[in-house]
Amino acid sequence: MHVAKNAKIYVAGHTGLVGSSVVELLTSRGYSNLITATSTELDLRDGNQVSEFFANRRPQYVVCCAGKVGGIAANNDYPADFIYDNLAIATNVIQNCYKHSVERVIMLGSSCIYPRDCPQPIREEHLLTGPLEPTNRPYAVAKIAALEMCWAYNRQFNTQYLTAMPTNLYGVNDNFDVETSHVLPALLRKFHIAKLERRESVSLWGTGKPLREFLYVADLADALLFLLNLDPPAFSSLTSCDKIPAINIGSGEELTIDALAQLIASTIGYEGRIVWDTSQPDGTPRKRLCTSQLEALGWHATTSLKDGLERIYHCLQNDPNW
């Protein structure tokens, strides 16, 4: 293990879907010196606050899971928020990692950085080879800028900054608001409500034809810790000056949105009809990641979509706020 159990590890965005899973995993593995701060304690968009925080806490490693995220509707309605918040967070975190000599950094990216009509499966080198999906372009541009910033610092300062590109994520600590969340949690909430209210049908956006890959968030946390703990030659190979510092993380399990809806309905026990509103956008037609680079290092996802959905729904049924 490269990272000592008492190393100072800052997990930015620790209350979110990914960050909370990373903290839970680190704690369960015996890491005893974790650094966290809520958004009210530290506004990562404020450069002065971030600089003071790093100067006082002096993390040795940083896993940045912080950012503004949302589904198609949220990205359409708040494009300025998505690009500003994510650019500001990346700029402040990366600059202060350099300024305060953080040994290794893993920034959380997104598969939406790749071109809309990308060859499948998507490889890391497909970055910037075609137009982005218009519905989330501001968010994607911010994530691309963060990746480019990592690469620029690696080239100029010989830093060890890596960007992890996960496929579509899901987990218990997600945003389940049907208006602002991503497709999987939104569908879970919609079908749950439809079952409780005994609705005859559920209306969903688009055609149901786009293909998507989903990754259970606990698997992502495991992959991030695996990467953080790579031996020096392996980690250096991912952040070398002549290479885009990006690595895809996926499950390899792909299905249509229609098949996803059917699986969620079955998991919840909803027996009504599914109606597709084709006046609404589909988003990117297909988005399967090539994970050969990560698999060559020895990591594979272990949670099937069916098992992951059952775990989530079991937990949520016991949540009084659900």
Sequence and secondary structure as in RCSB ss.txt:
>XXXX:A:sequence
MHVAKNAKIYVAGHTGLVGSSVVELLTSRGYSNLITATSTELDLRDGNQVSEFFANRRPQYVVCCAGKVGGIAAN
NDYPADFIYDNLAIATNVIQNCYKHSVERVIMLGSSCIYPRDCPQPIREEHLLTGPLEPTNRPYAVAKIAALEMC
WAYNRQFNTQYLTAMPTNLYGVNDNFDVETSHVLPALLRKFHIAKLERRESVSLWGTGKPLREFLYVADLADALL
FLLNLDPPAFSSLTSCDKIPAINIGSGEELTIDALAQLIASTIGYEGRIVWDTSQPDGTPRKRLCTSQLEALGWH
ATTSLKDGLERIYHCLQNDPNW
>XXXX:A:secstr
  S TT  EEEETTTSHHHHHHHHHHHHTT   EE   TTT  TT HHHHHHHHHHH  SEEEE       HHHH
HH HHHHHHHHHHHHHHHHHHHHHTT SEEEEE  GGGS TT  SSB GGGTTSS   GGGHHHHHHHHHHHHHH
HHHHHHH   EEEEEE EEE TTS   TTTS HHHHHHHHHHHHHHTT SEEEEES S  EEEEEEHHHHHHHHH
HHHT  HHHHHHHS TTS  EEEE  S EEEHHHHHHHHHHHHT  SEEEEETTS    SB  B  HHHHHHT  
    HHHHHHHHHHHHHT TT 
